[in-house]
């Protein structure tokens, strides 16, 4: 799942707390292309489907 940089910066604590509460592992990767920055994350664990659902509702 990829997201834009401004979304991650504004809601970083909320997304991290959500991942921790559901017991999933969140891994971030940042790619810089000139002035454009892309931040992607990978989620793994037993509750990935629930994390994606909660992420789309709350974040």
MARBA-3410 file (N, C-alpha, C, O; in Angstrom, 1 decimal):
59
0.9,-1.2,0.0,0.0,0.0,0.0,0.9,1.2,0.0,1.8,1.3,0.8 ~ 0.7,2.1,-0.9,1.5,3.3,-0.9,0.6,4.5,-0.5,-0.6,4.5,-0.7 ~ 1.2,5.6,0.0,0.5,6.8,0.3,1.4,8.0,0.1,2.6,7.8,0.0 ~ 0.8,9.1,-0.1,1.6,10.3,-0.3,2.3,10.8,1.0,1.9,10.4,2.1 ~ 3.3,11.6,0.8,4.1,12.0,1.9,3.3,12.8,2.9,3.4,12.6,4.1
2.5,13.8,2.5,1.8,14.6,3.4,0.8,13.8,4.3,0.6,14.2,5.4 ~ 0.2,12.8,3.7,-0.7,12.0,4.5,0.1,11.3,5.7,-0.4,11.2,6.8 ~ 1.3,10.7,5.4,2.0,10.1,6.4,2.5,11.0,7.4,2.4,10.7,8.6 ~ 3.0,12.2,7.1,3.5,13.1,8.0,2.4,13.6,9.0,2.7,13.9,10.2 ~ 1.2,13.8,8.5,0.1,14.3,9.3,-0.4,13.3,10.3,-0.9,13.6,11.4
-0.3,12.0,9.9,-1.0,11.0,10.7,0.0,9.9,11.1,-0.5,8.7,11.3 ~ 1.2,10.2,11.2,2.2,9.1,11.5,1.9,8.4,12.9,1.9,7.2,12.9 ~ 1.6,9.2,13.9,1.4,8.6,15.2,0.1,7.7,15.2,0.1,6.7,15.8 ~ -0.9,8.2,14.5,-2.2,7.5,14.5,-2.0,6.1,13.7,-2.5,5.1,14.2 ~ -1.3,6.2,12.6,-1.1,4.9,11.9,-0.2,3.9,12.6,-0.5,2.7,12.7
0.8,4.4,13.3,1.7,3.6,14.1,0.9,3.0,15.3,1.1,1.8,15.6 ~ 0.1,3.8,15.9,-0.7,3.3,17.1,-1.7,2.3,16.6,-1.9,1.3,17.3 ~ -2.3,2.5,15.5,-3.3,1.5,14.9,-2.6,0.2,14.7,-3.1,-0.9,15.0 ~ -1.4,0.2,14.0,-0.7,-1.0,13.7,-0.3,-1.7,15.0,-0.4,-3.0,15.1 ~ 0.2,-1.0,16.0,0.5,-1.6,17.3,-0.7,-2.2,18.0,-0.6,-3.3,18.6
-1.8,-1.5,18.0,-3.0,-2.1,18.7,-3.5,-3.3,18.0,-4.1,-4.2,18.7 ~ -3.3,-3.5,16.7,-3.8,-4.7,16.0,-2.7,-5.8,16.0,-3.0,-6.9,15.5 ~ -1.5,-5.5,16.4,-0.5,-6.5,16.4,0.1,-6.8,15.1,0.5,-7.9,14.8 ~ 0.1,-5.8,14.2,0.7,-6.0,12.9,2.1,-5.3,12.8,2.3,-4.4,13.6 ~ 3.0,-5.7,12.0,4.3,-5.1,11.8,4.2,-4.2,10.6,3.7,-4.5,9.5
4.7,-3.0,10.8,4.6,-1.9,9.8,6.0,-1.6,9.4,6.9,-1.2,10.3 ~ 6.3,-1.7,8.1,7.7,-1.4,7.6,7.6,-0.2,6.6,6.8,-0.4,5.6 ~ 8.3,0.8,6.8,8.2,2.0,5.9,9.4,2.0,5.0,10.5,1.7,5.4 ~ 9.2,2.5,3.8,10.2,2.7,2.8,10.0,4.1,2.2,8.9,4.4,1.8 ~ 11.1,4.9,2.1,11.0,6.2,1.5,11.9,6.2,0.2,13.0,5.8,0.2
11.3,6.8,-0.9,12.1,6.9,-2.1,12.0,8.4,-2.5,10.9,9.0,-2.5 ~ 13.2,9.0,-2.8,13.2,10.4,-3.1,13.6,10.5,-4.6,14.6,9.9,-5.0 ~ 12.8,11.2,-5.4,13.0,11.4,-6.8,13.0,12.9,-7.0,12.0,13.5,-7.3 ~ 14.2,13.5,-6.9,14.3,14.9,-7.1,13.6,15.6,-5.9,13.9,15.5,-4.8 ~ 12.5,16.4,-6.3,11.8,17.1,-5.2,10.6,16.3,-4.8,9.9,16.6,-3.8
10.3,15.1,-5.4,9.2,14.3,-5.0,9.6,13.2,-4.1,10.6,12.5,-4.3 ~ 8.9,13.0,-3.0,9.1,12.0,-2.1,8.0,11.0,-2.0,6.8,11.4,-1.9 ~ 8.3,9.7,-2.1,7.3,8.7,-2.0,7.5,7.9,-0.8,8.6,7.4,-0.5 ~ 6.5,7.7,0.0,6.6,6.8,1.2,5.6,5.7,1.1,4.4,5.9,0.9 ~ 6.2,4.5,1.2,5.4,3.2,1.1,5.5,2.5,2.4,6.5,2.6,3.1
4.5,1.7,2.6,4.6,0.9,3.8,4.1,-0.5,3.5,3.2,-0.7,2.6 ~ 4.6,-1.5,4.2,4.2,-2.9,4.1,3.7,-3.3,5.5,4.3,-3.0,6.5 ~ 2.6,-4.0,5.5,2.0,-4.5,6.7,2.1,-6.0,6.7,1.7,-6.7,5.7 ~ 2.5,-6.6,7.8,2.4,-8.1,7.9,1.9,-8.5,9.3,2.1,-7.7,10.2 ~ 1.4,-9.6,9.3,0.9,-10.1,10.6,-0.5,-10.8,10.4,-1.0,-10.9,9.3
-1.1,-11.2,11.5,-2.4,-11.9,11.4,-3.6,-11.0,11.1,-4.5,-11.5,10.5 ~ -3.5,-9.7,11.5,-4.6,-8.9,11.3,-4.5,-7.8,10.2,-5.0,-6.7,10.3 ~ -3.8,-8.2,9.1,-3.6,-7.3,8.0,-4.9,-6.8,7.4,-5.1,-5.6,7.2 ~ -5.9,-7.7,7.2,-7.2,-7.3,6.7,-7.9,-6.3,7.6,-8.5,-5.3,7.1 ~ -7.8,-6.5,8.8,-8.5,-5.6,9.8,-7.7,-4.3,9.8,-8.4,-3.2,9.9
-6.4,-4.3,9.7,-5.6,-3.0,9.7,-6.0,-2.2,8.5,-6.2,-1.0,8.6 ~ -6.1,-2.8,7.3,-6.5,-2.1,6.1,-7.9,-1.5,6.2,-8.1,-0.4,5.8 ~ -8.8,-2.3,6.8,-10.2,-1.7,7.0,-10.2,-0.6,7.9,-10.8,0.4,7.7 ~ -9.5,-0.7,9.1,-9.5,0.4,10.1,-8.7,1.6,9.5,-9.1,2.7,9.8 ~ -7.6,1.3,8.8,-6.9,2.4,8.2,-7.7,3.3,7.2,-7.7,4.5,7.3
-8.5,2.6,6.4,-9.3,3.3,5.4,-10.5,4.1,6.1,-10.9,5.1,5.6 ~ -10.9,3.6,7.3,-12.0,4.3,8.0,-11.5,5.4,8.8,-12.1,6.5,8.9 ~ -10.3,5.2,9.5,-9.9,6.2,10.5,-8.8,7.2,10.0,-8.7,8.3,10.4 ~ -8.0,6.8,9.0,-6.9,7.6,8.6,-7.3,8.2,7.2,-6.5,8.9,6.7
END
